[in-house]
Amino acid sequence: MSHIHKSFDRRDFLRATAGTTVALAAASVTGAAATSAAAAPSNLSIPKDRIGIQLYSIRDKVSALGFAVVLTELARIGYKEIEFAGYTQSTSILGRQITLQEIRKLLDDNGLRAVGSHVGIGNFRSNLQGELDAAQILGMPHVGTANAPTNVNTVAGYRAAADEFNVWGAAATARGLKLYQHNHAGEFAFATDQPSVRLYDVFLKNTDPRHVYLELDIYWAYVGQYRYPGFDPAAYVRNQPYRYPLFHMKDGDANSANANGFDIVEFGAGDLPYEKFVRDIGPRASHVGIWEQDTAPNTLPNPPGSLGAAERSFTALKGLLG
């Protein structure tokens, strides 16, 4: 199976940045990141030797330079796990689009592992087995979506969505894979028909823990706490640790002028309570920490731009998890 598609309908992953080049010099960690690392707790359930990256963070470099250059640089920085946001790129190989098998070889050659991929939820409805095929070709243990379970924000709507995920999840389990859903803030809102019921709780309760897993985006969970108070993001993981194999380690800087309460920043440059979070989730399961920064392509100077943000954030993450 070698189908190529632009699978992630939430984001324009292939938006190219004309004239972008990459500087491969090491970048220094920010003072704020160093401060965070200095007080790092130990014996955490997020291993420091498996730090991952969501490629959406450096989408400009993937589009401009191609997977070969970018994966080589990520391996040099020290990343081990790669989460995809689509499998295409603007740079072709020998005048044609890169295949999944070629991407797998690039991963293997650089000592990297595909840990998961964000897929548009419509792809699971229309091409479930094809998406599972792609995951197996790339050698990833997880395949998921960053779309909300549904746009019908009622208890019945989320129950119906849970039923749908259970079917997809069972199919993934049969192939030796884990299906996951990545949250934003909206999942933590209250149901429009039952204002005392949180939508995320409906989804969690009605999805089968044998077949449906969660990727907690920690930044968006804290935005959810800011906008829809009354829950502790760490408590979800502490109560069902094995349902959360993946985290998005995205940092935020408090800003009351932002409706979300925080601006997205490089890891270690914000003030989300990461040290408390990683302590509070407990040690009962292992979770892959994946760096993501939606705003990284805007990082100056450019070059190194988003790859500079990737390197500084890796250093800060490794310090936190040290």
Order of alpha helices (4+ residues) and beta strands (2+ residues): alpha-beta-alpha-alpha-beta-alpha-beta-alpha-beta-alpha-beta-alpha-beta-alpha-alpha-beta-beta-beta-alpha-beta-alpha
